Amino acid sequence: MNKSVDDIVKNWHQVESANDYYAISKIMAWALENCQSKFYNRGNKWFFHNKQDATIFMLKYGEKQYNS
């Protein structure tokens, strides 16, 4: 069974960040150090398996949050 990334993250918590191109590596480093569960990044869209990770990320870097 081959699932696409979109199929896997469709029910995850989505947050849009207001980052520019050069901030992505800083934000990624923060997520790798602080998230307790899986996450996925595509541009300024971030998907979190864990709601608490999404909430903390939203408070720090977020502009919009979906699937709360």
Phi and psi in radians as a Rosetta constraint file:
Dihedral C 1 N 2 CA 2 C 2 CIRCULARHARMONIC -1.822 0.35
Dihedral N 2 CA 2 C 2 N 3 CIRCULARHARMONIC 1.944 0.35
Dihedral C 2 N 3 CA 3 C 3 CIRCULARHARMONIC -1.744 0.35
Dihedral N 3 CA 3 C 3 N 4 CIRCULARHARMONIC 2.518 0.35
Dihedral C 3 N 4 CA 4 C 4 CIRCULARHARMONIC -1.472 0.35
Dihedral N 4 CA 4 C 4 N 5 CIRCULARHARMONIC 2.869 0.35
Dihedral C 4 N 5 CA 5 C 5 CIRCULARHARMONIC -1.031 0.35
Dihedral N 5 CA 5 C 5 N 6 CIRCULARHARMONIC -0.718 0.35
Dihedral C 5 N 6 CA 6 C 6 CIRCULARHARMONIC -1.042 0.35
Dihedral N 6 CA 6 C 6 N 7 CIRCULARHARMONIC -0.665 0.35
Dihedral C 6 N 7 CA 7 C 7 CIRCULARHARMONIC -1.126 0.35
Dihedral N 7 CA 7 C 7 N 8 CIRCULARHARMONIC -0.674 0.35
Dihedral C 7 N 8 CA 8 C 8 CIRCULARHARMONIC -1.238 0.35
Dihedral N 8 CA 8 C 8 N 9 CIRCULARHARMONIC -0.734 0.35
Dihedral C 8 N 9 CA 9 C 9 CIRCULARHARMONIC -1.664 0.35
Dihedral N 9 CA 9 C 9 N 10 CIRCULARHARMONIC 0.047 0.35
Dihedral C 9 N 10 CA 10 C 10 CIRCULARHARMONIC -1.076 0.35
Dihedral N 10 CA 10 C 10 N 11 CIRCULARHARMONIC -0.479 0.35
Dihedral C 10 N 11 CA 11 C 11 CIRCULARHARMONIC -1.811 0.35
Dihedral N 11 CA 11 C 11 N 12 CIRCULARHARMONIC 0.139 0.35
Dihedral C 11 N 12 CA 12 C 12 CIRCULARHARMONIC -1.402 0.35
Dihedral N 12 CA 12 C 12 N 13 CIRCULARHARMONIC 2.975 0.35
Dihedral C 12 N 13 CA 13 C 13 CIRCULARHARMONIC -1.504 0.35
Dihedral N 13 CA 13 C 13 N 14 CIRCULARHARMONIC 2.128 0.35
Dihedral C 13 N 14 CA 14 C 14 CIRCULARHARMONIC -1.815 0.35
Dihedral N 14 CA 14 C 14 N 15 CIRCULARHARMONIC 2.363 0.35
Dihedral C 14 N 15 CA 15 C 15 CIRCULARHARMONIC -2.278 0.35
Dihedral N 15 CA 15 C 15 N 16 CIRCULARHARMONIC 2.374 0.35
Dihedral C 15 N 16 CA 16 C 16 CIRCULARHARMONIC -1.758 0.35
Dihedral N 16 CA 16 C 16 N 17 CIRCULARHARMONIC 2.304 0.35
Dihedral C 16 N 17 CA 17 C 17 CIRCULARHARMONIC -1.776 0.35
Dihedral N 17 CA 17 C 17 N 18 CIRCULARHARMONIC 2.678 0.35
Dihedral C 17 N 18 CA 18 C 18 CIRCULARHARMONIC -1.753 0.35
Dihedral N 18 CA 18 C 18 N 19 CIRCULARHARMONIC 1.052 0.35
Dihedral C 18 N 19 CA 19 C 19 CIRCULARHARMONIC -1.870 0.35
Dihedral N 19 CA 19 C 19 N 20 CIRCULARHARMONIC 2.657 0.35
Dihedral C 19 N 20 CA 20 C 20 CIRCULARHARMONIC -1.628 0.35
Dihedral N 20 CA 20 C 20 N 21 CIRCULARHARMONIC 3.026 0.35
Dihedral C 20 N 21 CA 21 C 21 CIRCULARHARMONIC -0.956 0.35
Dihedral N 21 CA 21 C 21 N 22 CIRCULARHARMONIC -0.696 0.35
Dihedral C 21 N 22 CA 22 C 22 CIRCULARHARMONIC -1.377 0.35
Dihedral N 22 CA 22 C 22 N 23 CIRCULARHARMONIC -0.265 0.35
Dihedral C 22 N 23 CA 23 C 23 CIRCULARHARMONIC -1.457 0.35
Dihedral N 23 CA 23 C 23 N 24 CIRCULARHARMONIC -0.250 0.35
Dihedral C 23 N 24 CA 24 C 24 CIRCULARHARMONIC -1.034 0.35
Dihedral N 24 CA 24 C 24 N 25 CIRCULARHARMONIC -0.733 0.35
Dihedral C 24 N 25 CA 25 C 25 CIRCULARHARMONIC -1.153 0.35
Dihedral N 25 CA 25 C 25 N 26 CIRCULARHARMONIC -0.627 0.35
Dihedral C 25 N 26 CA 26 C 26 CIRCULARHARMONIC -1.154 0.35
Dihedral N 26 CA 26 C 26 N 27 CIRCULARHARMONIC -0.760 0.35
Dihedral C 26 N 27 CA 27 C 27 CIRCULARHARMONIC -1.164 0.35
Dihedral N 27 CA 27 C 27 N 28 CIRCULARHARMONIC -0.718 0.35
Dihedral C 27 N 28 CA 28 C 28 CIRCULARHARMONIC -1.073 0.35
Dihedral N 28 CA 28 C 28 N 29 CIRCULARHARMONIC -0.749 0.35
Dihedral C 28 N 29 CA 29 C 29 CIRCULARHARMONIC -1.068 0.35
Dihedral N 29 CA 29 C 29 N 30 CIRCULARHARMONIC -0.740 0.35
Dihedral C 29 N 30 CA 30 C 30 CIRCULARHARMONIC -1.059 0.35
Dihedral N 30 CA 30 C 30 N 31 CIRCULARHARMONIC -0.806 0.35
Dihedral C 30 N 31 CA 31 C 31 CIRCULARHARMONIC -1.098 0.35
Dihedral N 31 CA 31 C 31 N 32 CIRCULARHARMONIC -0.752 0.35
Dihedral C 31 N 32 CA 32 C 32 CIRCULARHARMONIC -1.099 0.35
Dihedral N 32 CA 32 C 32 N 33 CIRCULARHARMONIC -0.611 0.35
Dihedral C 32 N 33 CA 33 C 33 CIRCULARHARMONIC -1.414 0.35
Dihedral N 33 CA 33 C 33 N 34 CIRCULARHARMONIC -0.477 0.35
Dihedral C 33 N 34 CA 34 C 34 CIRCULARHARMONIC -1.993 0.35
Dihedral N 34 CA 34 C 34 N 35 CIRCULARHARMONIC -0.398 0.35
Dihedral C 34 N 35 CA 35 C 35 CIRCULARHARMONIC -1.300 0.35
Dihedral N 35 CA 35 C 35 N 36 CIRCULARHARMONIC 2.440 0.35
Dihedral C 35 N 36 CA 36 C 36 CIRCULARHARMONIC -1.563 0.35
Dihedral N 36 CA 36 C 36 N 37 CIRCULARHARMONIC -0.299 0.35
Dihedral C 36 N 37 CA 37 C 37 CIRCULARHARMONIC -2.386 0.35
Dihedral N 37 CA 37 C 37 N 38 CIRCULARHARMONIC -2.951 0.35
Dihedral C 37 N 38 CA 38 C 38 CIRCULARHARMONIC -1.226 0.35
Dihedral N 38 CA 38 C 38 N 39 CIRCULARHARMONIC 2.586 0.35
Dihedral C 38 N 39 CA 39 C 39 CIRCULARHARMONIC -2.577 0.35
Dihedral N 39 CA 39 C 39 N 40 CIRCULARHARMONIC 2.835 0.35
Dihedral C 39 N 40 CA 40 C 40 CIRCULARHARMONIC -2.463 0.35
Dihedral N 40 CA 40 C 40 N 41 CIRCULARHARMONIC 2.487 0.35
Dihedral C 40 N 41 CA 41 C 41 CIRCULARHARMONIC -2.183 0.35
Dihedral N 41 CA 41 C 41 N 42 CIRCULARHARMONIC 2.373 0.35
Dihedral C 41 N 42 CA 42 C 42 CIRCULARHARMONIC -2.443 0.35
Dihedral N 42 CA 42 C 42 N 43 CIRCULARHARMONIC 1.712 0.35
Dihedral C 42 N 43 CA 43 C 43 CIRCULARHARMONIC 1.166 0.35
Dihedral N 43 CA 43 C 43 N 44 CIRCULARHARMONIC -2.136 0.35
Dihedral C 43 N 44 CA 44 C 44 CIRCULARHARMONIC -1.695 0.35
Dihedral N 44 CA 44 C 44 N 45 CIRCULARHARMONIC 0.188 0.35
Dihedral C 44 N 45 CA 45 C 45 CIRCULARHARMONIC -1.799 0.35
Dihedral N 45 CA 45 C 45 N 46 CIRCULARHARMONIC 2.265 0.35
Dihedral C 45 N 46 CA 46 C 46 CIRCULARHARMONIC -2.142 0.35
Dihedral N 46 CA 46 C 46 N 47 CIRCULARHARMONIC 2.385 0.35
Dihedral C 46 N 47 CA 47 C 47 CIRCULARHARMONIC -2.111 0.35
Dihedral N 47 CA 47 C 47 N 48 CIRCULARHARMONIC 2.277 0.35
Dihedral C 47 N 48 CA 48 C 48 CIRCULARHARMONIC -2.170 0.35
Dihedral N 48 CA 48 C 48 N 49 CIRCULARHARMONIC 2.293 0.35
Dihedral C 48 N 49 CA 49 C 49 CIRCULARHARMONIC -1.224 0.35
Dihedral N 49 CA 49 C 49 N 50 CIRCULARHARMONIC -0.618 0.35
Dihedral C 49 N 50 CA 50 C 50 CIRCULARHARMONIC -1.704 0.35
Dihedral N 50 CA 50 C 50 N 51 CIRCULARHARMONIC 2.190 0.35
Dihedral C 50 N 51 CA 51 C 51 CIRCULARHARMONIC -1.090 0.35
Dihedral N 51 CA 51 C 51 N 52 CIRCULARHARMONIC -0.668 0.35
Dihedral C 51 N 52 CA 52 C 52 CIRCULARHARMONIC -1.113 0.35
Dihedral N 52 CA 52 C 52 N 53 CIRCULARHARMONIC -0.719 0.35
Dihedral C 52 N 53 CA 53 C 53 CIRCULARHARMONIC -1.032 0.35
Dihedral N 53 CA 53 C 53 N 54 CIRCULARHARMONIC -0.767 0.35
Dihedral C 53 N 54 CA 54 C 54 CIRCULARHARMONIC -1.098 0.35
Dihedral N 54 CA 54 C 54 N 55 CIRCULARHARMONIC -0.722 0.35
Dihedral C 54 N 55 CA 55 C 55 CIRCULARHARMONIC -1.152 0.35
Dihedral N 55 CA 55 C 55 N 56 CIRCULARHARMONIC -0.803 0.35
Dihedral C 55 N 56 CA 56 C 56 CIRCULARHARMONIC -1.127 0.35
Dihedral N 56 CA 56 C 56 N 57 CIRCULARHARMONIC -0.733 0.35
Dihedral C 56 N 57 CA 57 C 57 CIRCULARHARMONIC -1.075 0.35
Dihedral N 57 CA 57 C 57 N 58 CIRCULARHARMONIC -0.736 0.35
Dihedral C 57 N 58 CA 58 C 58 CIRCULARHARMONIC -1.049 0.35
Dihedral N 58 CA 58 C 58 N 59 CIRCULARHARMONIC -0.753 0.35
Dihedral C 58 N 59 CA 59 C 59 CIRCULARHARMONIC -1.128 0.35
Dihedral N 59 CA 59 C 59 N 60 CIRCULARHARMONIC -0.581 0.35
Dihedral C 59 N 60 CA 60 C 60 CIRCULARHARMONIC -1.522 0.35
Dihedral N 60 CA 60 C 60 N 61 CIRCULARHARMONIC -0.778 0.35
Dihedral C 60 N 61 CA 61 C 61 CIRCULARHARMONIC -2.218 0.35
Dihedral N 61 CA 61 C 61 N 62 CIRCULARHARMONIC -0.127 0.35
Dihedral C 61 N 62 CA 62 C 62 CIRCULARHARMONIC -1.360 0.35
Dihedral N 62 CA 62 C 62 N 63 CIRCULARHARMONIC 2.700 0.35
Dihedral C 62 N 63 CA 63 C 63 CIRCULARHARMONIC -2.048 0.35
Dihedral N 63 CA 63 C 63 N 64 CIRCULARHARMONIC -0.702 0.35
Dihedral C 63 N 64 CA 64 C 64 CIRCULARHARMONIC -2.478 0.35
Dihedral N 64 CA 64 C 64 N 65 CIRCULARHARMONIC 2.575 0.35
Dihedral C 64 N 65 CA 65 C 65 CIRCULARHARMONIC -2.239 0.35
Dihedral N 65 CA 65 C 65 N 66 CIRCULARHARMONIC 2.438 0.35
Dihedral C 65 N 66 CA 66 C 66 CIRCULARHARMONIC -2.173 0.35
Dihedral N 66 CA 66 C 66 N 67 CIRCULARHARMONIC 2.842 0.35
Dihedral C 66 N 67 CA 67 C 67 CIRCULARHARMONIC 1.010 0.35
Dihedral N 67 CA 67 C 67 N 68 CIRCULARHARMONIC 0.673 0.35
